[in-house]
Amino acid sequence: MATVSHSAATSHVGKVRSNNQDSGYAGRTLFVVADGMGGHAGGDVASSIATKRIIEADKPYASAQDAEFALQAALIGANAQLAETVFEHAELTGMGTTVSAIVVLENEVAIAHIGDSRIYLLRDNELSQITIDHTFVQRLVDSGRITEAEAMVHPRRSVLMRVLGDVEASPEIDTSILATIDGDRWLLCSDGLTGVVSHTGIASALASGANAQDVADLLVKESLDGGAPDNVTVVIVDIGAGDGSTRTDSPVVVGSAANPLAFGEEPGRNRALRIPALRLHPVRETHFEPDSQDYLSELIEEDARRARRRKATWLFGVILLVLAIVGTSILSYQWTQTRYFVGSEGSTVAIYQGVQQDIGPLKLSSVYEATDINLSDLRVYDRQQVEQTISAGSLADAQAIVERLKGAVVE
């Protein structure tokens, strides 16, 4: 029989945020990560309310199906509680939270998930991502429009399509049941980890052989070492043989849910519940947009328009650069044609228009005026000077040099 042998949870505000809007829980059978959003006084409240409501599902279950149903009911209940809280406190309008949760039974794990927090499984040193992000860019990846690598830097990578909150009365929650075996290590985490630490880095830490708490601390440290622009929360669950009776760790709550709720005490005026635009309350880059095909198509078309504008801007820039190069080249060539020098043309002396240098196959000078002065008739010094070319400030100067050479011809 395989069940929980050890677990750990830790959360950190990161290096940029002023408050921790993540919450986490490592219990007896239940494990949760929630990542809140919706304003300075909203994200932490949302993840805290949701986590505390879902913690009520930490109990034994007769079957994995019962646990799966209980998890789904807990998330729906948390969603209703968030909507009710916003109804009573208007200043929290737009708050929401992701949730990734598991219940561990004998040889099975029940899973519930919404948002872009993630659940991973390390088995036989191979790391698998169990959940799918409910994000705009994941939709693009799934449809083959962009690659995973492109999704990491996409300008809309933080747009969520599904969350809990006062945004939808009946949120669509992913649930499933998976088998688990002795030696499995489960990871639940917020995107503060996955946005900084690579898949390979996460796998390496999980497979390090360290205990659950040390691994959780290591993953948070790696996120901090990478800049930690967001809150980061990690929950580790180790599966071992036995009935779990030898477990020594106690349930632990981390992040916002570990603190008392703190928000305005004055209830908001009575009003009908509405679906707010959560994007108007960004405290972190992540925000919610409605999960509809029309809106998805709108985002895709907008990104296509931006791509076309970027391409047009790039093409315009290239054209300007080419024109600048051509213009500069023309001006430079015109300048060279105001210069003169005296040099050799075969066995005679000639006046050249231009400059002595060539640019690849492009010659910047040509014979302007030939003479009947033979190089062999010049003194050695004068001949060497002509062969090396003699610069002239103007055509008149060049003609004067030629006259001097004529006068120095050896009879």
C-alpha positions in Angstrom: 0.0 0.0 0.0 1.4 3.4 -1.0 0.4 6.6 0.8 2.0 9.8 2.2 5.2 9.2 4.1 6.5 12.8 4.3 5.4 16.3 3.2 6.5 19.9 3.4 5.3 23.3 2.3 7.1 26.7 2.1 6.3 30.1 0.6 8.3 33.3 0.0 7.2 36.8 -1.1 10.0 36.9 -3.6 12.3 39.8 -4.4 9.8 42.2 -6.1 6.4 41.9 -4.6 5.5 43.8 -1.4 3.1 41.2 -0.1 2.6 37.4 -0.5 -0.5 36.6 -2.5 0.2 32.8 -2.6 -1.1 30.3 -0.1 -0.2 26.7 0.5 -1.2 23.8 2.7 0.3 20.4 3.4 -2.1 18.3 5.5 -2.8 14.7 6.3 -4.4 13.7 3.0 -4.9 17.1 1.3 -2.3 19.4 -0.3 -3.0 22.7 -1.9 -1.3 25.7 -3.7 -3.3 28.8 -4.5 -1.9 31.9 -6.3 -4.1 35.0 -5.8 -4.5 38.1 -8.0 -6.7 41.1 -8.2 -5.1 44.1 -6.4 -3.0 44.8 -3.4 -5.9 44.1 -1.1 -7.4 41.3 -3.1 -4.9 38.6 -4.3 -3.8 37.6 -0.8 -7.4 37.6 0.4 -8.5 35.4 -2.5 -5.9 32.8 -2.0 -6.4 32.8 1.7 -10.2 32.4 1.6 -10.0 29.7 -1.1 -7.3 27.7 0.8 -9.0 27.9 4.1 -12.3 26.7 2.5 -10.6 23.8 0.7 -8.7 22.7 3.9 -12.1 21.5 5.1 -11.7 18.7 2.7 -8.7 17.3 4.5 -10.2 14.0 5.7 -10.2 10.3 4.9 -12.2 9.1 1.9 -13.7 5.7 1.1 -12.7 6.0 -2.5 -10.7 8.1 -4.9 -14.0 9.0 -6.6 -15.4 10.4 -3.3 -12.2 12.4 -2.9 -12.4 13.8 -6.4 -16.0 14.8 -5.9 -15.1 16.4 -2.5 -12.3 18.4 -4.1 -14.5 19.7 -6.9 -17.2 20.7 -4.3 -14.6 22.4 -2.2 -13.3 24.5 -5.1 -16.8 25.4 -6.1 -17.6 26.3 -2.5 -14.5 28.5 -2.4 -15.6 30.2 -5.6 -19.0 31.0 -4.0 -17.3 32.3 -0.8 -15.1 34.6 -2.9 -18.1 36.0 -4.7 -20.0 36.5 -1.5 -17.0 38.3 0.0 -16.8 40.7 -2.9 -20.5 41.3 -2.6 -20.0 42.4 0.9 -16.7 44.3 0.3 -16.7 46.2 -3.0 -13.1 47.1 -2.6 -12.2 43.5 -3.4 -14.0 43.5 -6.7 -12.0 41.5 -9.3 -10.0 39.3 -6.9 -9.4 35.7 -7.9 -7.1 32.8 -7.4 -5.6 29.7 -9.0 -5.9 26.4 -7.2 -4.0 23.2 -7.6 -4.9 20.5 -5.0 -4.6 16.8 -4.5 -6.0 14.2 -2.0 -3.7 11.2 -1.5 -5.4 7.8 -0.8 -4.1 4.3 -0.8 -2.3 3.9 -4.2 -4.4 6.8 -5.8 -4.4 10.5 -6.0 -7.4 12.7 -6.7 -6.6 16.0 -8.4 -8.4 19.3 -8.9 -7.0 22.2 -10.8 -7.8 25.7 -12.2 -5.4 28.4 -13.3 -1.7 28.3 -14.0 -0.3 26.9 -10.7 1.0 23.4 -11.5 1.2 19.8 -10.2 4.2 17.6 -11.1 5.0 14.0 -10.5 8.6 12.6 -10.2 8.7 8.9 -10.8 11.9 6.9 -11.4 13.7 10.2 -11.7 11.5 11.3 -14.6 9.5 14.5 -14.1 6.0 14.9 -15.6 3.7 17.9 -15.6 0.3 16.6 -14.6 -1.8 19.7 -15.0 -2.4 21.9 -18.0 -2.2 25.7 -17.6 -5.4 27.5 -18.2 -3.7 30.4 -20.0 -4.0 32.1 -23.3 -0.6 31.0 -24.5 -1.3 27.3 -23.6 -4.3 27.6 -25.9 -1.9 28.8 -28.7 0.5 25.9 -27.9 -2.3 23.3 -28.0 -3.6 24.6 -31.3 -0.1 24.6 -32.8 0.1 28.3 -33.3 3.3 28.7 -31.1 5.9 26.5 -29.5 6.5 26.0 -25.8 9.7 28.1 -26.2 7.7 30.9 -27.8 5.1 30.7 -25.0 7.8 31.5 -22.4 8.3 34.9 -23.9 4.9 35.6 -25.4 3.5 39.1 -24.5 0.3 37.5 -23.3 1.9 34.7 -21.3 0.2 35.9 -18.1 -3.4 36.0 -19.4 -5.4 33.4 -17.5 -8.5 31.9 -19.0 -9.9 30.3 -15.8 -9.7 31.2 -12.1 -11.8 31.1 -9.0 -13.3 34.4 -7.9 -16.1 36.8 -8.5 -15.7 36.3 -12.3 -17.8 33.2 -13.0 -20.5 31.5 -11.0 -19.7 28.0 -12.3 -16.0 27.8 -13.0 -14.7 24.9 -15.1 -12.4 22.8 -12.9 -10.2 20.0 -14.1 -10.4 16.9 -12.0 -8.8 13.5 -12.4 -7.6 10.4 -10.5 -4.1 8.9 -11.0 -2.3 5.9 -9.5 0.6 6.5 -7.2 3.3 4.1 -6.1 6.0 3.8 -3.5 8.8 6.3 -4.3 6.7 8.9 -6.1 7.3 12.5 -5.3 4.6 15.0 -6.0 5.2 18.8 -6.4 2.5 21.5 -6.2 3.8 25.0 -7.0 2.8 28.5 -8.0 4.1 30.0 -11.2 6.7 32.0 -9.2 8.7 28.7 -9.3 8.0 27.6 -12.9 8.5 31.1 -14.3 12.1 31.1 -13.1 13.4 27.6 -12.6 13.5 25.4 -15.7 11.9 21.9 -16.0 15.3 20.4 -15.8 16.2 22.4 -12.7 13.0 21.3 -10.9 13.6 17.7 -11.9 17.2 17.8 -10.6 16.1 19.2 -7.2 13.3 16.7 -6.8 15.6 13.8 -7.6 18.4 15.0 -5.4 17.5 12.5 -2.6 17.1 15.3 0.0 14.1 15.1 2.3 10.8 16.9 1.5 11.5 20.1 3.5 15.0 20.5 2.2 13.8 20.1 -1.4 11.0 22.6 -0.9 13.6 25.1 0.5 16.0 24.4 -2.3 13.4 25.1 -5.0 12.5 28.4 -3.3 16.2 29.3 -3.1 16.7 28.6 -6.8 13.7 30.9 -7.6 15.2 33.6 -5.4 18.6 33.1 -7.0 16.9 33.6 -10.4 15.4 37.0 -9.3 12.0 35.8 -8.0 9.9 38.5 -9.6 6.7 36.8 -8.2 5.7 35.1 -4.9 6.8 31.5 -4.9 5.1 28.6 -3.1 6.1 24.9 -3.0 4.4 21.9 -1.6 6.2 18.5 -1.6 4.5 15.1 -1.1 6.5 11.9 -0.8 4.8 8.6 -1.2 6.0 5.5 0.7 5.0 2.0 1.5 2.7 1.6 4.6 -0.4 3.1 5.9 1.1 6.5 6.8 0.8 5.9 10.6 4.5 6.6 11.0 4.3 10.2 9.7 5.8 12.7 12.1 5.0 15.9 10.1 2.0 18.0 11.1 -0.4 19.9 8.8 1.2 23.3 7.9 -0.3 26.4 6.3 2.0 28.8 4.5 1.7 32.1 2.7 -1.3 34.4 3.0 -3.5 31.7 4.4 -1.2 31.5 7.4 -2.2 35.0 8.5 -5.5 36.5 9.7 -7.6 38.0 6.9 -7.3 41.7 6.7 -9.5 43.9 4.5 -12.1 46.7 4.9 -14.7 46.1 7.6 -17.4 48.3 6.0 -19.7 46.2 3.8 -20.2 47.4 0.3 -23.5 48.7 -0.8 -26.0 46.1 -1.9 -25.7 45.5 -5.6 -26.2 42.7 -8.1 -23.3 40.4 -8.6 -21.5 41.2 -11.9 -18.6 39.8 -13.8 -15.8 42.3 -13.5 -12.9 42.8 -15.8 -10.1 41.5 -13.5 -7.5 42.9 -15.8 -8.4 46.4 -14.4 -6.9 45.4 -11.1 -3.4 44.1 -11.9 -1.0 43.8 -9.0 1.0 41.2 -10.7 1.4 40.5 -14.4 -1.1 37.6 -14.3 -4.7 38.6 -15.0 -8.0 36.9 -16.0 -9.8 37.1 -19.3 -13.1 35.3 -20.0 -12.7 31.8 -21.4 -14.8 32.2 -24.6 -14.0 31.3 -28.2 -14.9 34.8 -29.3 -12.5 36.5 -26.9 -9.8 33.9 -27.7 -10.2 34.7 -31.4 -10.1 38.4 -30.6 -6.8 38.0 -28.7 -5.3 35.9 -31.5 -6.4 38.5 -34.2 -4.9 41.3 -32.0 -1.6 39.4 -31.7 -1.7 38.8 -35.5 -2.2 42.6 -36.0 0.7 43.3 -33.7 2.9 40.8 -35.5 2.0 42.5 -38.8 2.8 45.9 -37.4 6.1 44.7 -36.0 6.9 43.2 -39.4 6.0 46.4 -41.2 8.0 48.4 -38.7 11.0 46.1 -39.2 10.7 46.3 -43.0 10.4 50.1 -42.9 13.5 50.2 -40.7 15.4 48.0 -43.1 14.3 50.2 -46.0 15.4 53.4 -44.1 18.7 51.7 -43.3 19.3 50.7 -47.0 18.4 54.2 -48.2 20.7 55.7 -45.6 23.5 53.4 -46.7 22.8 54.2 -50.4 22.6 57.9 -49.7 25.8 57.9 -47.8 27.5 55.9 -50.5 26.4 58.3 -53.2 27.6 61.3 -51.2 30.9 59.6 -50.4 31.4 58.8 -54.1 30.6 62.3 -55.2 33.1 63.6 -52.7 35.8 61.2 -54.1 35.2 62.7 -57.6 36.4 66.1 -56.3 39.8 64.6 -55.5 42.7 64.2 -58.0 46.1 62.5 -57.9 49.0 61.7 -60.3 49.9 58.1 -60.9 51.0 55.6 -63.5 48.9 54.3 -66.4 50.8 51.5 -67.9 54.2 52.9 -68.8 53.2 56.6 -68.7 52.1 59.3 -66.2 48.4 60.1 -65.9 46.1 62.4 -63.9 43.4 60.4 -62.0 40.1 61.7 -60.7 39.0 60.1 -57.4 40.9 58.5 -54.5 43.5 55.8 -54.5 41.5 53.3 -52.5 39.1 50.7 -54.0 36.1 49.1 -52.2 36.1 45.5 -53.3 35.4 45.4 -57.0 34.3 49.1 -57.0 37.0 51.4 -58.2 36.9 54.9 -56.8 39.2 56.5 -59.4 39.6 56.7 -63.2 42.1 58.3 -65.6 41.1 61.9 -66.1 43.9 63.0 -68.3 46.7 61.0 -70.0 50.2 62.4 -70.7 53.1 61.4 -73.0 55.6 61.3 -70.1 57.2 57.9 -70.0 58.0 56.5 -66.5 61.4 55.4 -67.8 62.3 59.0 -68.6 61.8 60.1 -65.0 64.5 60.3 -62.4 64.4 57.3 -60.0 62.9 59.3 -57.1 60.2 60.9 -59.3 59.3 57.5 -60.9 58.9 56.0 -57.4 56.7 58.9 -56.3 54.4 58.5 -59.4 54.2 54.7 -59.0 53.1 55.3 -55.3 50.8 58.1 -56.5 51.1 61.8 -55.7 48.0 63.4 -54.1 46.7 66.7 -55.4 44.3 69.1 -53.8 42.7 70.0 -57.1 42.8 69.4 -60.8 45.0 72.5 -61.1 47.4 71.1 -58.5 47.6 67.8 -60.4 48.3 69.6 -63.7 51.1 71.6 -62.0 52.6 68.3 -60.7 52.6 67.0 -64.3 54.3 70.1 -65.5 57.0 69.8 -62.9 57.6 66.1 -63.9 57.9 67.2 -67.6 60.6 69.7 -66.6 62.5 67.0 -64.7 62.6 64.5 -67.5 66.0 63.0 -68.0 67.3 63.7 -71.5 
